[in-house]
Amino acid sequence: MEIELKYIVDDRDTFEKWLVKNAKKKGDLHQIDEYFVPENDNWFEQKYADKYLRIRRTAEQGSITFKLWHQGKEEGKFTHCDEYETGIVDTDQMGMILKSLGLGTLCIVDKKRAKYMFEDYEIVIDEVKDLGLFCEIEFKGEVGEDANVMRIRQEIKALGASIPGLKVPEKNDPIQYGYVYALLR
């Protein structure tokens, strides 16, 4: 189960000073994510896409991920997702397999990511090509079957509000639905 929130970085220097003082750096990555959809069923043509299928490429490894988002009580407000991910050796071959099965490339997200850990939270700075600078805060602690998703989301919100240099996206800002959604809008 994945529980995360996105923020806009509006003061990089202040935010990075907080990270250096309070969090442990885990590394830097350059990630290229290729998102796929069935040719006859573009999930992103819905008002709110609830499925994501991607191949991720980094210098060290590749992976394929499917995410199925769960909507909360309010329309368009997703609370968490089921995430299924596995490593792959040849990302180009996997892309060809998906295309042979009738899926097409929807979008490419090219980002430079710096990863940090703060208590049970992974905090990343994403510099996304053609979009800007963002932060994701994801809960990495133990999540059991009876997890209180809303409580964890509230904890992430409180943490995000306490970190200087971050800004909560506006209510209808597409970035809150992910980088793909924002790039397509």
N, C-alpha and C positions, 0 to 999 in steps of 0.2 A: 504494500500500500504506500502510495506517495502522497504526502501532504506538504504543499509548498505555496508560497506567495511571491509575487513579483513586485518590485519597486523601481521607480525611476531614480537614477543617481543624478542629483542636481548639484552636488558639490563633491567632486571626486577626491580632492585633497583632504577634506575634512573626514570623509567616509574612510579613506585608506588609512589615515592616522588612527582612527578608532580601531580598525581591523588590526593594525600592527601592534597596538597597545593591548587589545583584548582577545584576539583570536590567534590560532596557530595556522600558519600557511601550509597548505598541502600540495601546492604546485600550480603550474600554468599549462594550459592546453590550447591548441588550435583545433576546433571542431568544425567539421563540415557535415551538416545534417541534410539528407535528401529525404523529403517526405513523399509518400506514395498514396494514391487513392485508386479505387476501382474506376476504370474508364467510364462505366455507366452509372456510377454512384459516388459523385464527389461529396464526401462528408462535409466539406467546407462550404458547400452551397446552402447548407442548413443555417438557420439563424445562429446557432451555437454548435460547433462541431464537438462531438463527444468521443470521437475515435481518432487516433493518430497512429500511423505506421511509418517508421523511419529507419534508414540506414545511417549510422554515425561513423564518420571517418576521422581518425586522429593519426598522428605520426606513429604511435605505438600499436594501435589495434583498431579493429572494426567491431561494430555490434549492430544487431537489429532489435528494434523495440516496438511493441504494440502497447498503447495506452487506451484504457477505457475509463472515461471520466464519469463520476457520479454527481448528479445535480442535487443541490440542496432544495430547500423549500421555495426559494425565490428563483424565478426563471432566469437562466443564464448564469447562475451562481453555482459553480462546481466546487464541491467540498474536498474531494480527493480523487485518486484514480487507482485502478488496478494496473500495475506495470509488469509486463512480461518482456524480459530482455535476455539475450544470449550473445556471446562473442561469435564473430565470424572471421574466417581467415581471409577470404577473398571478397571484398565488398563489391567490386565490379561484377563478379559472377552472380552474387546475390541479387544485385540490381537487375541483371538480365533474367534471372529466374522470375522475379516479381513481374517484370514487363511481359514475359512469356505467359504468365498466368492472367494477364489482362489488367494489370495495374500500371498506371502512368505516373511520372514524376509531376508533382504539383508545385513544389517550391524547394529551393535550396536556402538553408540558413547557414551563413558563414560567420563564425564568432570566435573571438579570443576570450578565454575564460581563465580567471584566477580563482582558485578554490581555497577556502579557509574553513576551519572548524571552531565553533564556539559552543561549549557545553554539548548538548545533544543536537545541535543545528549545523548544517552545512550552509555556509554563506558564500555565494559566488558573485564575482563581478563579471558581467558579460558585455563585451564590446561587440555589438552586432552590426555587421556591414549593412548600410542603408537604413538603419534604425536608430542607433545611438548606444548609450550606456545604461545598463540596467543591473539590478541586483535580484537574485533569487535566494530566498531563505527556505530551506527544506528541513523538516524534522527527520533526524536519523536515529532517534532512540527506538526502543522496542515498541512495536505496535501490535497488540494482540487482537484477537477476533472481536473482543468487546471494547475496542478502543473508542474513546470519546473524541471523535474527529473534530467536533466543534470546539472542544476545550483546547486541543492542540492548535487549531487555527487561531484561536484567541491568544494563545501564548506567542505564536509567530507574529501576530499583529502587534502585540505589546513590545516584543523585541524590536521589530521594524520601526516602531514609533520612537523607541529609545535610542536608536542609532543616528547620529548626526550625518547629514548629507544625503539622506534618503527622502523621497517624496512618494506618497501613496498615489497611484494612478487615479484619474478622475473616474467617475462611475461608468461612463460609456467608452473609456479608453480601450481600444482593441488589445493593447499590450497585456491586459489582465487575463486574456484568453490564450496568450502564447505568442511567440515570435512569428510563427507561420501566419496566424490570424492577422497580426499587425502588418506583416509584409503584403498580404493579399488585399488589405483595405486600402 
